[in-house]
Amino acid sequence: MNVNYLLSVKQTFCFLKSKICIISLFLFLFCHSSFGQSFRSDADILTFHSLRGKIKNNSEIDDVAYSKHVKGSFFLDSVWNKTDIYFQNDNMVMKGLDTRIDLGNNMLEVKCKDGIKVLPTFSIKCVVYPKSHSVFVTEQFIKSEIKGFYKIIVDSDNSLLCRYETKLRSSNYNIQMDVGSKKPQIVKKKYYYLYADNKIAQLQKTRKKLKRQFKHNTFVYNYINETKMNPRNENSLIQFIDYLNKKHIHL
């Protein structure tokens, strides 16, 4: 069978699946108008450039995210926050929805009057938190191979993004020594990325590896070495990205 035909069928399926998720959520919220949200067309939507500069019904939820026998949570923040959702394949924004990001399943939970709806990342461009001025873009928007929500830390010619990931760490309790955790623990990890010219690259987590990553550029290599920057420290990474932008360095 023709490979191009198979790819075309797969793309069409993903597109239709995305449409169904969005339409389902829209109809659910529309039928509960007391929810008090506003829906806006393309004419009312701010461009991503003006919003943040250069960066522009599935219920299969992993039960462990809610388990009382596990320490921690797969949610980025277990508290519901007001957000604006920009959709991938529709010229539509949903404003003021109560949502929370499920890192374990790479989905966005939306709190509705009669229940919770779930949106996968492939149907979303970005999620905006007006109160904290935070913006999360998805892999669909930045063309990343790794699924998830990427928080915009620095938004410029060279941008800094942060993707959160969760891992379930088994119980390490030692009965004889009476030390360690009796419950499995959910650990959140951060991965930082450089985003420029519509390309994304994960930044290495040690200074030695970071120097090796940018060894082709003398200025960058020397900066990392002389400042003794810590790639695990967000402030250190922000200063690094600011340096790239001030020097107009494109990696």
Secondary structure, DSSP 8 states (H G I E B T S, - for coil): --HHHHHHHHHHHHHHHHHHHHHHHHHHHHTTGGG--EEE-GGG---HHHHHTT--------GGGT-TTSBS-SBS-SS-EEEEEEESSSS-EEEEEEEEEETTTTEEEEEETTEEEEEEGGGEEEEEETTTTEEEEEHHHHT-SS-SEEEEEE-SSSEEEEEEEEEEE----BTTTTBS-SS-EEEEEEEEEEEETTEEEE--SSHHHHHHHTTT-HHHHHHHHHHT--TT-HHHHHHHHHHHHHTT---
